[in-house]
Amino acid sequence: MTFFCSPKIKSPKKRAPRRAAPTSQARRGIPALLARPGGRVTRAPSSLLHTHQALIACASANTFAARPSSTETSGPVCAAHSQIFVSSRDGGPTNLEHDVEPSQRTRSIVFMILGAIVARRQGLHRIIYMAENGQMAIHLPLSGGRIGAFSTHTAHPTVLTRFKAFLSAILGIQIELVNPYVYETKGEVVSRVVKDLPDGLPVATSCWRSARVVKGGINHCGECIPCLIRRIAIESHRIDPTRYRRDLLKEDIKRLDEGDEGRRNFVDIAEFVMRFTKQSNKELLDEFPDLICEDFDANRAIEMYRRFGKEARKVLSGYPQLRAFLA
């Protein structure tokens, strides 16, 4: 996820904000590469991510430094990058002792609060952008077994709407919290990166297990849902430069044990793709009640998932042993 704020509201107790680009709070994922130059805040729970975030910040700043950041500022601006250590465990640079958070459920709260606080302190309070593709933001459950908490909604439009009100109340300023990519597939987001910053793709991390699979320069498992979605997105435009621990798409998935996690994840994605290929909008609304939401347009979301289906069929049909799953 990536956040950035554009200057608008003057802090009542501070001097007027300097002319600057947005302040951003970013993960190390692909959307972070799209953040225009400005103040960037990242959470760095490990030395590897610390390095990756620094590389992403530098690469995106160098790419976009010569471009105006918005209609409110004229001319190029420079990026400032601040990294904040965040961990669910005791220790770290300050050797802080605290209760342990064993899940990732609260991470988007941490992201948004850090982004809002840093933006406010810099006098850049008007808009916080969260960059997350629509597939993973709306995050419809791929199957009946992934309903509810099994499909996280850390960047869901409803979460952003409610957190906007919360941040505005506690900070005493009007915060706008927006995801500009909510109706774009990951492939459509990646297309911009391929055009503007292709060398950043190997550095950006998508894997849910990246901290647990790091070995020999590999930090993608290759079998989790984000790895598979990432691979489809990148291969819809170019050869994927990512190093995966498991090259799942080249395996004979039909012969894998039904309990194999890679097989299960791939089959769920393939079946999801075929639903959005074959079913009508009405049938999809009946099957996915999560599409009925006042915080986003259901028809635009359906069309976004249909485009993902086309991307997935195009990529997966290039692997002969996978074509049977697309029938």
Order of alpha helices (4+ residues) and beta strands (2+ residues): beta-beta-beta-alpha-beta-alpha-beta-alpha-alpha-beta-alpha-alpha-alpha-alpha-alpha-alpha
